Amino acid sequence: MYRRFFKRFFDIIGAVTGLILIFPVLFITGVVLAIVNHGSPFFVQQRPGRKGKIFKIIKFKTMNDKRDENGNLLPDMERIHQAGRFIRSTSIDELPQIINVLRGDMSFIGPRPLLKEYLPLYTSEQGSRHKVRPGITGWAQVKGRNTISWRQKFEYDIWYVNNINLKTDIKVGWMTIKKIVARDGINAEENITMIPFDVFYHKTKSKLQ
């Protein structure tokens, strides 16, 4: 009953309430990023959701679009600005996804939506993460976020899909709040973002051949 009805009901109530309460934060952050980015404060990207359906995820844009002489984007470390570092470290960049929750693209808690380019790379077991709506936070995030391996991430995601209940969601929510306050596990030690899954996939595949 919780999985089929109450989880979505709580998402809608939480999204409406959350958007009202945090509107000043969204507004101020949007203005600051519009100035720092010299353009849009938002990062919009296609991601696969429940049953692999593609939707547009909304986040605050914490990096600029600076490129090298060949037109390629510079590494993350060279594109993220001070405002972006703070916004990301406090997880404020994730707040616009509450709009995705209200629209039904996402849930507050569930497996994080990854790039659509990764879809052909999943095993059938890994693909089971799409049986539920993706989340703003999830079991893998409170277990390490960018500091754990891809293999561990999928194990945590699959465990969550198979064990959804109110108690687990409350636990994930509480652990998320504690991690945000402590700024724990926000980024891998030496990189702004962890190694892309497609790179990990091909490296792993080459080792097995």
Order of alpha helices (4+ residues) and beta strands (2+ residues): alpha-beta-beta-alpha-alpha-alpha-beta-alpha-beta-alpha-alpha-alpha-alpha
